[in-house]
């Protein structure tokens, strides 16, 4: 069956578009990856990296950040909100957050500002490219990069005045409008770029319920999207050897959250719709100063302040929907969070004249400081009783790091990196729980890359990542679960970057194996009217697999592409506490963790068939995966087909696009618990749908 699906996907994906000069673009304007200490061409990057360019995001209003990166190998996402807040790479990553503070497994950075805890901040207008780095990034990112890092870059200021205006309309009352403009503000001294983008939609769910006065209420916007993003970028040439970059971002997301129904349809019956909101102000300041011909100093500081609300109708029904003899309940849950984060990073980076060991070795050394705080207020209504719970969570990171890139021969380079990090935690809550911890964490990398010729680069690396432990808020099944330990990950990558036929065929292949120690596991316990989630540690786990990407440019008018991710992951050892407080083997031992599909693929073609007209089409597929580490309910495997038709004339572009052409039902979150009084609160499966077929029209003007 899977073979038939894949074959059908290949056939259906025979059509797509891009710019007319594909081969020339690859040769003259190579993709540059900037997430490491030194910028490097993608073809010369000894890491498992995917780069998503602006040209691939042709339906910004309809495609969320998580859906775009979900097309890359071995990247998945979990929703449970208006949009997905959490990303998994190679089956590692959070899936939700309620009362317990969580430390991220996947780092997310936007223009030098960390948003690992707040993925709602990622909108796609005026984005230059998205870099997805898979595997531990222990040297460069430390505690927030155990599974990988996603680096988002907005378009930079330019000397010439240029701008972009874009408007979109689509089904589900989708509307968006954005504008960006940049250029020289003060000649030879100051450049700037400014953008603003507003995106709204009714969402893909309907709501029907009867209110307290007996009136029938029907709505189609209780799971709506309402997002505003404003960005400002300034580049100041303070002197011939000193450049200062300032980025500012304001985000105002006011989304609804009403996504689950007792009968697993797109019509909910909740009478108290929830919210999924985030208001953020953030900035980053970067100074690049050429100290002398041997080295330059890079100093960065960033700060963000966010107010968030995550709330929902806990019973998914309205008062009076069920006969009182069925013992229905009426609960509402609200989580209000204030987050603040400040990061400072200062590093010395060698230049060509500053190489050491007889001119063979580039070097980088730096220090990093981070202060993070999260204050939670949980307001929960249980019938007519209101329950208040608060907690305060603060962390301090202090790190030193260094990396050497040593040329052993004209073709062979050795990379060694090390990071030492001091992690301090302070936690207290309204249950009079006070916990203060600190620990020393170490990560790093050793790797070899062999440049066989200008078309073939081989590499192998061993890296270590880590994710700090923490404390579970509120009730837990037993005292042993009140805290959990730091997880470490040892990972091996081996790959080949190659191009053939004068850059007409470009490929990237990576094999990997990882061993997880004290693997952190998110589980929950559920009883009638009550749900408790918490983090614990499995003893050991491992994963292995493959990531492959291919681009083929047979001529200037056609671009074929494809990617494949294969992943095999499981718990090797997993013990849990029984009712007597004794450790016993878990039923999960030998099973795959949640949100770790065994395969993912994306295949497509861009085809310029007549002058000014381009057709794009792709098919993306994903294997089934477990929704949770508490039960064995799985999603179904699926394939989605997408396409767009683009017309360009001078500075104008008009695009007609459609996603999920066949209107395939697929799921982005799932639970198995006691929820429905009509069936006696038997344990049942409940799922959240992914986006249905969406159609839209986008017009843009560049100047």
C-alpha positions, -999 to 999 in steps of 0.1 A, spaced: 0 0 0 28 24 9 45 17 -24 14 26 -43 10 58 -24 46 68 -31 43 59 -68 12 79 -71 29 108 -54 57 108 -79 33 108 -108 11 135 -94 40 157 -86 50 161 -122 46 198 -125 60 230 -107 77 263 -110 105 286 -100 126 313 -115 137 309 -151 175 308 -144 177 277 -121 211 265 -132 226 299 -133 213 307 -99 229 276 -84 263 284 -100 265 321 -93 245 326 -61 252 296 -38 231 291 -7 250 302 24 244 287 59 249 312 87 239 293 119 275 282 127 304 304 139 314 310 102 292 313 72 297 285 47 282 274 14 256 247 18 277 224 -3 306 229 20 287 223 53 297 192 71 264 187 89 228 175 82 213 208 71 182 217 51 177 253 37 143 265 28 145 296 6 119 323 2 109 310 -32 96 278 -16 72 296 6 47 305 -20 15 304 2 26 324 33 -10 331 45 -20 295 44 12 277 54 23 279 90 59 277 100 55 242 113 40 230 80 69 245 60 97 229 80 76 197 83 85 191 47 122 186 55 136 152 64 129 138 99 112 170 112 77 167 127 55 189 148 28 187 175 -2 210 176 -28 209 205 -33 247 199 -42 271 171 -8 264 156 19 240 165 41 253 194 66 225 194 89 209 168 105 174 169 137 165 151 146 128 147 118 121 172 131 144 199 112 174 211 84 186 233 47 182 223 29 204 248 31 225 279 6 229 307 17 238 343 52 224 342 81 246 329 99 228 300 134 232 286 134 230 248 150 202 228 149 221 195 163 257 194 145 283 174 162 316 165 148 346 145 173 372 135 195 365 165 166 363 190 158 330 206 122 319 205 127 282 214 99 284 240 75 304 218 72 291 182 40 312 176 65 341 170 76 326 137 57 341 108 70 339 72 66 372 56 98 389 44 118 358 54 150 352 34 156 316 44 151 289 71 180 267 81 172 234 98 202 219 115 196 183 126 215 166 155 231 180 186 245 215 182 263 214 216 292 237 208 273 265 191 239 264 210 244 243 241 213 235 262 187 246 236 202 225 207 202 189 218 179 176 189 188 204 165 183 241 157 161 261 134 176 294 123 153 319 106 167 349 87 147 379 75 157 398 44 187 422 51 189 459 44 203 468 10 220 499 -3 195 503 -32 159 512 -23 137 482 -27 104 469 -14 77 443 -16 40 445 -12 18 414 -10 -19 407 -6 -37 373 -3 -73 361 -2 -84 326 3 -111 303 15 -120 301 52 -121 339 50 -83 340 47 -69 375 42 -34 389 45 -16 420 37 21 428 40 47 454 30 84 456 33 108 484 22 145 490 27 174 510 15 200 536 24 189 559 52 222 578 55 246 575 26 276 552 33 266 550 70 231 536 77 209 510 59 174 500 70 146 476 63 110 477 77 82 452 73 47 447 86 23 418 80 -12 410 90 -27 376 85 -63 365 95 -84 334 89 -116 319 104 -97 286 109 -109 252 98 -133 243 127 -170 251 132 -187 255 165 -223 247 175 -238 249 210 -267 261 230 -261 289 254 -274 293 289 -306 311 276 -314 282 253 -303 300 221 -286 280 193 -251 295 186 -233 287 154 -198 301 147 -171 294 122 -142 314 138 -136 300 173 -103 285 161 -94 316 141 -60 330 131 -52 367 138 -15 375 135 4 408 133 42 409 128 63 441 125 101 441 120 128 467 117 164 461 108 192 487 108 228 483 97 252 510 108 287 512 94 302 529 124 337 529 108 356 510 82 362 481 106 330 483 127 295 473 118 264 473 141 232 455 133 200 462 152 168 440 148 135 448 164 104 427 163 68 432 175 44 403 175 7 403 183 -10 369 179 -47 367 190 -57 333 178 -86 312 191 -83 276 203 -112 253 198 -99 222 180 -113 191 197 -147 175 196 -161 144 213 -171 128 180 -138 136 162 -153 159 136 -145 195 126 -176 207 145 -170 214 182 -197 218 209 -178 238 234 -195 268 250 -163 284 264 -139 288 235 -102 291 244 -74 313 233 -39 309 220 -23 343 221 12 358 223 23 395 225 61 399 222 85 428 219 121 417 212 154 431 199 189 419 191 220 440 188 251 427 170 285 443 168 312 431 144 345 448 150 378 441 131 403 443 159 433 437 136 441 417 105 443 385 126 409 385 143 375 401 147 352 405 177 315 396 175 293 408 203 256 400 206 228 409 230 192 401 227 161 405 248 125 395 245 94 400 267 62 379 260 27 377 274 9 345 265 -25 329 271 -33 292 264 -69 283 274 -96 259 264 -130 244 273 -119 213 292 -151 194 288 -155 201 250 -192 204 254 -219 229 265 -240 229 297 -271 209 292 -258 189 262 -260 157 282 -287 144 306 -277 151 342 -279 113 350 -248 109 328 -228 130 353 -214 155 328 -189 181 340 -181 217 331 -145 228 334 -124 256 319 -86 259 320 -65 289 315 -27 293 315 -13 329 316 25 332 312 50 361 313 83 353 298 115 373 297 148 363 282 181 381 279 211 366 260 247 379 257 273 363 235 309 376 229 333 357 207 367 362 191 369 347 156 402 343 137 408 356 102 432 343 76 463 360 91 453 349 126 454 311 119 475 292 145 497 261 143 517 272 114 487 288 97 467 255 96 439 262 121 410 287 123 398 293 158 368 306 177 364 312 214 336 329 233 315 333 264 277 332 267 252 344 293 215 339 295 188 348 320 153 334 315 122 337 336 87 324 333 58 333 356 27 312 353 -8 319 366 -32 290 361 -69 297 365 -90 266 365 -128 265 369 -143 232 381 -180 236 379 -185 267 402 -152 263 420 -122 284 410 -87 270 416 -56 292 413 -21 279 409 10 299 403 47 292 398 79 311 391 107 295 371 141 311 365 172 298 348 207 312 345 232 299 319 269 307 319 290 291 292 324 292 276 331 275 243 357 272 216 362 255 182 392 247 161 391 240 123 424 225 114 436 218 78 454 185 81 461 182 44 449 202 13 418 180 13 412 170 49 399 192 77 395 184 114 369 202 135 369 201 173 346 220 195 338 221 232 313 239 254 311 240 292 279 254 306 268 262 342 230 257 345 212 272 376 175 268 383 151 284 408 115 272 411 87 280 435 50 277 434 18 283 453 19 247 467 50 259 488 74 239 466 108 255 464 136 239 444 170 254 436 195 233 416 227 238 396 248 215 375 277 216 350 269 205 315 293 197 287 288 193 249 309 194 218 319 179 185 348 163 167 345 159 129 365 152 98 356 165 63 373 154 31 370 176 0 377 149 -26 373 175 -54 352 205 -61 321 183 -65 324 158 -37 326 165 1 326 136 26 323 141 63 319 122 96 313 137 131 307 127 166 288 152 187 273 154 222 242 174 232 224 178 264 190 189 278 188 200 314 165 183 339 138 201 358 108 200 382 72 189 376 46 214 387 15 205 407 3 170 413 23 139 402 14 103 406 41 98 433 68 118 450 95 101 429 82 120 398 86 155 413 118 161 394 136 146 364 172 144 353 194 159 326 194 139 293 225 135 272 227 125 235 257 111 217 253 113 179 273 102 148 267 117 114 283 106 82 275 122 49 282 132 13 276 165 -5 279 161 -42 270 178 -75 272 164 -110 269 175 -146 281 211 -139 258 217 -110 227 204 -128 223 176 -102 229 184 -65 226 159 -37 231 158 1 231 124 19 235 119 57 234 88 78 231 91 115 230 71 148 223 85 182 223 71 218 202 88 244 210 85 281 184 93 309 160 100 280 133 125 290 98 113 284 65 133 286 36 111 299 3 118 315 -22 101 338 -59 105 332 -89 98 353 -125 110 351 -124 148 352 -87 150 359 -56 150 337 -20 152 350 11 154 327 47 152 339 82 146 326 103 116 337 134 97 326 136 65 306 170 48 311 182 46 275 171 49 240 186 51 205 178 61 169 193 57 135 183 67 100 190 86 68 184 121 54 186 128 17 179 158 -5 182 160 -43 179 189 -68 180 184 -105 180 212 -131 179 196 -166 175 231 -182 168 267 -173 130 261 -171 127 230 -150 137 221 -115 130 187 -100 135 181 -63 130 155 -36 138 148 0 136 116 22 139 111 59 141 76 74 141 71 112 141 41 135 139 50 171 130 31 203 133 29 241 160 5 249 154 5 286 126 21 304 116 16 341 88 33 359 75 35 395 46 12 405 21 19 432 45 8 459 73 31 447 93 3 431 109 5 397 95 -20 372 99 -23 334 76 -1 314 53 -14 286 70 12 264 103 -6 265 112 -15 229 86 8 214 92 40 194 88 74 212 59 96 203 60 118 171 88 98 155 75 86 120 97 60 103 96 79 69 89 113 55 93 125 19 87 156 -3 89 155 -41 81 181 -66 88 200 -98 90 237 -108 82 241 -145 83 273 -165 62 261 -194 57 294 -213 71 329 -209 60 345 -176 41 314 -165 53 288 -139 37 258 -124 47 243 -91 35 211 -76 47 188 -48 36 158 -28 46 154 8 41 122 28 46 110 63 44 76 80 22 70 110 35 78 145 25 74 181 7 104 195 19 99 231 43 80 254 13 70 276 -7 49 251 -4 32 218 -27 53 196 -12 62 163 -18 87 135 -24 74 100 2 77 72 -8 103 47 2 121 14 -7 157 7 -6 172 -28 0 209 -33 3 231 -64 5 267 -75 3 286 -108 24 318 -110 23 346 -136 50 373 -136 50 406 -156 77 432 -150 75 438 -112 41 421 -107 35 385 -96 1 368 -93 -1 333 -78 -31 309 -76 -23 282 -50 -40 252 -35 -28 230 -6 -40 195 2 -57 192 -32 -74 159 -24 -87 173 10 -70 145 29 -78 141 66 -47 138 87 -39 145 124 -15 167 142 -23 158 178 -40 129 196 -51 118 230 -66 87 246 -85 93 278 -118 96 297 -138 125 282 -173 116 269 -201 110 295 -224 95 267 -202 64 267 -197 62 304 -163 80 303 -146 50 286 -111 56 274 -114 68 238 -92 83 210 -95 120 203 -76 137 175 -69 172 161 -72 176 123 -45 191 102 -54 218 76 -80 207 49 -79 218 13 -71 255 12 -72 277 -19 -60 312 -23 -48 340 -46 -17 361 -39 -7 392 -58 27 409 -51 46 439 -64 84 444 -61 101 477 -65 
